[in-house]
Amino acid sequence: MSVQPVLIGGQWEVPDTELTFRAFNPATREPLAETYPVSDWADIEIAIDAAYEAFCQVRGWPGDRFAAFLERYADRIDARADELVAMAHTETALPVQPRLKDVELPRTTNQLRQAAAAAREGSWALPTIDSKTNIRSIYAPIGPVVVFGPNNFPFAFNGMAGGDFAAAVAAGNPVIAKGHSSHPGTTRLFAEEAFLAAQDTDMPPGFVQMIYRTTHQDGCRLVSHPKIGATGYTGSRTAGLVLKEAADRAGKPIYLELSSINPVFVLPGALEERMEEIADQFTASCLLGTGQFCTNPGLVIVPKGDAGHRFVQAVKRRFEQAAAGVLLSEGVERSFAKSLNVLLRAGAYVVTGGKPAGERGYGYQNTLLEVDGDTFVSNAAPLQTEVFGNCSLFVIASDGDQMVRIAELLEGNLTGCIYSHTDGRDDALYDRIAPILRQRVGRLLNDKMPTGVAVTPAMNHGGPYPATGHPGFTSVGIPASLRRFAMLQCYDNVRPHRLPPLLRDENPGGRAWRLIDGQWTRADVSG
């Protein structure tokens, strides 16, 4: 039985370990041929040392060097697109088109190129100069970054190619990528191209490294190691909080994306105006990717009455007419069942679905649940359990006051949405709900479902706990995402030739925006 190699210290090595695993094809439940290692601590420590040695070599390098690597890497991914798409499809059962080939892979290379542009331009580092006191500050690389990729985005959030990887590299840090067990082959293909891109651009051997899996204990040792600068993690709340506890004890930054039910409030006037249109939008959003999006609308608050009832029935019909998709793994299917039972025990009932689906692959029927507003108010915590998949809970609020109360009881989420009538008749209720919802979500939407996460500088893909571990950061949106993997460095009366180039009087290349004596400018320091 051959075991796939890991990328450590600029070498592809087959670890000497007895712990191995195999991925499964979710559409057939059949194990795939390749066997992958669970790295032991000895190998992980070698990777940490190599990353730290690389960091010592690259700190102080200009952003152009990291940009060159990211652009070369994106080019190499494009050249291997067909193989990457085929592998990801086999490992995740996500459709080749449009999902993997036309949407997610181009998004991934776009992220890499956007990160490269930010690294080259330099404004992300917020260079700040007070010429009167000769005190200057800048965001600078924090050190080797560990990236844990999730199961649901084999490309765009992959530990070896996704947004966290791009941001960490653009900020000037080496990366140790921990692949996800659901798609190790896809991660291996990315690592092969990252390794070659690093060679093409003369990066040090430990700048990009990849392991597939660790024990839970070694994962905690990894994120808390003295030579590690920070960690990016996307995954389950349970595992993420264990890692956070370990990192916090060591004083190491860790940026978590955990769970989110993304509440949607549909106000009375909106139902009167365009109920069928909203039902179409909701169904498309909730069932996209079999609901396996971190921004899936998992909680919908609608008013009690004939309009609310007809809306639920309209969604029910659409759920029953749509084919149930494939869930990503046995673990996701098992988690779906467990979370569904939590909601049912808390007082929700099944409108449609609620049973396993698919003769061969992992899956559940498209599932719609309902609960009355009084029950939700009295049992809000368990009724906010995330069902990761093609499921959503409708809460029937008795009136506007109860809608406001429900908003007050919400946990932190990535997104929150309010649908209202276009003529303004819902504005009074909107004005009561929106300020409350605003404090509980990272991104507030109007009249739009939340599943799309555009890679734009203004995007916030973050939010209050338990959506993430800290409400002040985003994993999508360049340049803000880069600052998670940076430390603020201040220089007080340091001689000019010893300053980082972006803090010297002359703006190198004239590209970066700098805050000089309270004014943003691309000019040099005058006089």
N, C-alpha and C positions, 0 to 999 in steps of 0.2 A: 504494500500500500504506500504509494508516494504521497508526500506531504508538500503542500505549496510553500514556497519560501516567503520570508518576511524581508523587508528592506530596512536594514540597520547599518548606520555608519558608512553609507555609500556602497554597501555590498548586499547582494541577495543571498540570504543564508537560510538553510533549512534548520529550524531549531531542534535541539535534542530534547524532545519532550514526549511524554506518553499521552498528554491531554490533547485531543483533537476533536473536531466537529465537522459536520457537513451541512450545507444549505439544502433547502427543499424547494421544489417547484410548487408554488401555491396553487396553481391551477390543477395539479394532479396529486398533490401530497407526496410525491415521490422524491427520494433523496437524489441530489445531483452527484456527479461522479467525483468531483474534486474533494480532497480532504485538506483541512486547514488546521494550523497549530494554535493552541492556546499558549501564548508566550509566558515563560516563567520569569521570576524576578531578575535572574542573572542577565537575561537578554534585555529586559526592560531597562535595567540600569546601564547597560552598554549604550542603549539608545539615548538615554538621558545625558550621559557623559558626552556622546558624540554631538548632540544638539547644543549642549553648553559650549563645547569647543568651537562649533560653528558660529554660535552667537558672539563669542569673544573675537572671532575673526571678522564678522560682518558689521558689528556695531560701529557706527560712524560712517558706514558706506552711504553714498548718496541714493536718493530714491530711484534714480535711473537704473541702478543695478537690479533692484527688486522688480521694477517695471519690466525690464528686459526678460527676466525669468518668467513672469506671469504671462507676458505676451507670447513668448515662445511656447509655453505650456499650452495656452489656448489654441495656438496653431496646431500643435501636435494632437490635441484632443479632436479638433475638427478633422484631421486626416484619418483618425481612427474611429470616426463616429459610428459607422455601420456595426463594427464589432462591439463597441460599447452598448449600443442600443439593443443588439441581439442578446448580449449577456444580461443586461438589466431586465429585459423582458422575461427571460427564462427564470431569473431569480425572484422577480417581484410580481409577474403576471400583469404588470401595468401595460396598457396598449402601446404598441410601437408608434402608431399615428392616431391622433396628433400628439399624445402626451409626451412620449420619450423623445422622438426624433424631431418634432416640429416645435415643441414648447420647452421642455425641461433642459435638453442638452444645449440649445442655443442660449437659453437663459444662463446656464452655467458658464459658458465661455464669455458671455457678455459681462457677467460679474467679474471674471478674472481680468478682462480688459478695462472695465471701469476702475477696478482696484489699481491696476497698473497706471492708469491716467492720474489717479489721486496720488500715488507714490511719486510719480515724476513731477507733478505740479507743486506739491508740498504744503498747500494750505491746510490740509487735514490736521497738521501738527500744531495749529494755532500759535505760530511764533509771535511773541509779544515783547515789545521793547519799551521801556521807560527810559528815555535818554537823559532825563535830569538826574535820576539816581543811579543810572547805569546798571539797572537790574533787568534781566531778560529771562524769559521762560519759553519752554517748548515741550510738546509731547514727543517722547522718544521711545524706542523699542523697550519692552519690558523684560524680554528674555524668552527662552523656549516655550512654545505654546502647545498644549495638548488639545486635540480636537476629537470629540466623540460625535460621530455622525448618527442620524436616526435611521429608522427603517423605511419611512414613507417617501423620501426623496433620494433615490439612489444617485442622482447627479447633483442637483442644485444645493443640497445640504450634505453631500458626501464629505466625510472627514478629510479626504485627500483632494478635494476639488471644489467644495461648496463655498458658501459665503464666509463662514468662519475661517476656513483655510485662506481664502483670498485676502481677507482683512488682516489676518495675522502676518502673512508674508508682506503685504503692502506696507505694514507698519514697521517692517524690518526684522521680523522674528523667524527663527527656524520653527518647523512644525513637526510634531510627532502625531500622526493620524492613527486613531483607533477605529478600524473599520467596523461595520455592523454585521452581525452574524447572518442577517437575512440576505445580504448581497456582497459576500466577500470577493467573489470573482470580479464584480464591477470595480470594487475598490482596488483590487490587484492591477487591473488594466490601467486605471488612473495612475497608480503608483509607478508603473512601468514608464509612462509618458512623463510624469513629473521627474523621475530619476534622469531620464535622457535630456529633458529640458534643463535640468540643473547642470548637467555636464556641458550642454551646448552653451550655457551662459556663465560658465566658470564659477558656479556656486560651490562652497565647501561640502565635503562628503556627507556631513550630518545635517545639512540644511533641510532636507525633506526625508522623512522616515515613515514607515508604516508597519503596524502590527494589526492582527485581525481581532484578537480577543485576549482578555486577561481574566484571572480570577477576581472576584469582588474585592478581596483583601489587597491584591496587587494594584487594582485600579485606584483604591484609596491611597496607597503609598505613592503612586505615580503623581496624582494631582497635588499631593502635599509635599513633594520632594523639594529640598532647598534650592536645587538648580532649575526648577520649573518656574516660569514667570507667571503664567495664567492658564486657564482651561476654558474651553467652550464646549458646552454639552447641550444636546437636544435629545430628549427621550422621555421616559416615564418619570412621574413625580417620585415614586419610591426610590428608584436607583439614583436619581439626580440628587435627592436630599441626603442620601448616604455619602455621595461624593462631596457634596457641599459641606457636610459636617467635618469631613477629613480635611478639606482645603481650608475651612475657616479656622480650625485648630492650629494650622500652620501659618495662618495669615496670608494665604494665597488667594488671589482673585479667581473666582469661577463664575462664569456667566451661563445661566441655566434657562432653557426653554422647556417647560414642563407640561402643563395641561391647560386647556381652555375650552369653554363651551360657547363662547361668542354670542351673547344674548341678542335677540332681534325683537324690538317692540314694534308691533303693527297697530297704529292708532286707528280709531273708529272711522275717521274721514277717509283714510287711505283704503280701507276695505270697501267703503261705499264707492270710491272712485275707480279702483282698478284691482279688484280682488283676484281675478283670473290671472292677470299679469304678474302679481306678486306671488301667486301660487306657482306659476311657471318658474319664476326666478328662484324661489326658495328650493323647489325640487331639483333644479339643475345644480344649485350650489351644494345642497346637502348630499346628493348622490354622486357628485363629481369625485372620481377616484375612489369609489365605494366609501365615500365619507372620510377617507383617511388623510384629512388635511388638518393641520393645527388650527386653521381658521374655519373649520366646519361649523355651520350654525346649529348648535346642539340644543338651544333653548329659545323658544319663541313665545312671546307674551302677547295674547290677543284679547280683545274685550268679549265679555259674555253677551250672548244674545244671538239673534238670527244670523247676522253677518259673520260673527266669529264661528258659529257652528258650520255655516256653509263653507267658510274658508278651510276649516279642518277637513271637511268632507272632500273639498276640491284637491287638497294635498293628498289625502288618502287614495283617491282614484289614481292620481299620478304615480304614487308610490307602487300601487298594485300593478299598474301597466308597465312600469319600467323593470327591466331585467336586473336581478341582484348581481352585483359585481363580485369579484374575488377579493378576499381579505389577504393581507400580506403574509401571514404565517399562522401556524397553529397557536402561537402565543397570543396573537391579536384576536383570533377567534375565541380563545379561552377567556381573554380579558373582556371581550364583548359580552359574553354570557354572564360573567361575574358582575360587571357594572350594570347590566340590564336588571339582574336580580335585585341589586341594591335599590334601583329606582322603583321597582315593583313593590318591594317591601316597605318603601317609604310612602307609598300611597298612589303612585302612578298606575295607569292601566293601559293595556295595549289597544290601540285603535286599529292597527294592521301590522302584520309581520310578527316578529318576536320569536321565530324559530329558525334553527339552522337551515341553510339552503345549499344547494349544489350537491350533485351526486359524487363528484370526485374532489373538487377543490375546497379550500377553506372558504366559508362564507355564512352569512346570515341573510334572512329575508330583509328587504327594505322595511324598516321598523319605525312606526310612528306611535308615540305615547302621548297620553293626556293626563293632566291633573288639574283640579280646581285651585283657584287662587288661595283660598283659605288653607288648604292642605299644604301648599307650597310655603306660605308664610309661617306656618307652625312647624315645618320640617325642612327648612331651606337648605341646610348643609348637605344631607344625603341626596336631596333632589337636584343638587348641582354636580353630581358625579358624572364625569365625562365617559360617554360610551364612544370609544374610538372606532368609528365605522359609520355605516349607512343607517343612522338612527338619530332621531331628534325628539325632544319633549316639548309639547305645547302646554302652556299654562293659561288657563281661562280666568282672567281677572274680572272680578265683579264690577269694577268701575275704575275711573281714572285714579282715585285715591289709592286703590289697591295696586295699580300699576306702579305708582310712585313708591309704595311700600316695598314692592318686589325689587325695584331698582336699588333701594337702600340695603337690601339683604344680599346683594350679589357679591361674590368673591371677585378677585382680580382676574381680568381676562385680556387676551390679546386685542380683541375687537368688540365693539358694541354698535348696534345699528338701530335707527329709528325710521320707520316709514310713516309719512304723514301726507295729508291732502295737499295738493299743489296750490289751492286757493287760500291757504292760511287758516282754515277753520280748526285745524288741530294745533295751532301754534300755542295756545294757552297751556295745553297739556304737555306739549313738547318742551316748553320752557320750564316746566316743573321736573320732567324726567331727565332732560339732557345734562344739567349741571351735576346731578348725582351720578349718572352713568359715566360722564366725562372723567370722574375721579377713579373709576373702576376699570378703565380700559386704556390700552395704549393707543388705539386708533378708533376714532369715532366716525361712523359712516351715516349718511342720510340717503335713503331710497336706493340702496345698493347693497347686495349681498357681499360678505366679507372674504370669500375664498381667494380672490386675486390679490397677490402681494407683489406690487410692481417694484422693480429694482430701480428706484429713483432716489435722489438725495433727500427728498422730503419724507420718505417712508419711515414709519416706526413699526417694526415688527418686535414689539416688546410689550410690557405692561406690568401692573402690580402682581404680587404673589397671589395665587399660585401659578399664574401664567408664566412668570419668569422669577428668577431669584432677586431681581432688582429692577425697579421701575424706571431707572434713569438711562437705560441703554437699549440699543436695537441691534438685532443680528442681520437686518436687511436695511440698506440705505447707506450708500457711500457718499461722503467720507465719515459719517458719524460712527459706523460700525468699526472703523479702524481704531478708534480711541479706547475701545475695551482692552486692546492688547498693547497699551502704551502706558508710560509713567510720566508724570509731569516733572520736568527737570528745570530748576532755576539756577541762573548764573548771576552772581552778585559781584560786580567790580572785576570780572574776569578779563584778562587781557584779550584784545581783539583776535589775535591769531589762534587763541585757544578755544574760541567759541565755535559751536556748530555753524556751518556756513549760513544757515537761514537766520541766525541771530547776529550776524555781522552787519555793519553799517550798509554794505553793498548787498542788494538782493540778488543772489546768484541766478542768472537767467531772467530775472524780472518776472517770474511766473507766479510765485506764491503771494497770496494776500497775507499781509502782516499787520498786526495792531501796533502802531507806533504812536506813542503819546496820545492814546485814546482815539486814533483815527485809523480805519482800515485803508491800506494803500499797498500798491505794488512798487512804490518808489523806494529809493534808498533813504537812509537816515540823513537828514539834512544838517549841515553845519556842525 
